[in-house]
């Protein structure tokens, strides 16, 4: 996890970071498909779909804000609010992951995994970071107070940490699955 986080931070280019992030998830997805591990497949698909949806739509939303609002504070608040919204949606998707997966698929292998308890916390983390960043942005723009400037200064790195946690969790699922297969009482 530490290596991945530092890698994302060193790149410091959202396009490259996104490509590496999605490539990592795709590797996990391929493993899941090759080994018929439906839980890994669904978690990988949900993670990538949410990320791609936010990544693609946020630029359109930002252009919409720029064309319809003149206040930098409103534009920034709505822009970061959009990111908060996606983190909250992801939280609920991962809280209900097993039910959603069972609705989508008829597989009897769909089950609550130890990782299903961790994934929602990653999106709680993302929500908290985006919320604190939004508050910091607002306070700084309105009152020129740099109280929470840590969140403003390191926002990208803190978001990369969340991305790293997602990738680490998915690779941990692969390791867990391999160990499960190697266990003597595995059926």
Buried (B, 14 or more C-beta within 10 A) or exposed (E): EEEBBEEBBEBEEBEEBBEBBBEBBEBBBEBBEEBEBBBBBBBBBBBBEBBEEBBEEBEEBBEEBEEEBEEEEBBBBBBBBBBBEBBBBBBEBBBEBBEBBBEEEEBEEBEEBEBBEBBBEBBBBBBBBBBBBBBBBBBBBEEEEEEBEEBBEBBBBBBBBBBBBBBBBBBBBBEBBEEEEEEEEEE
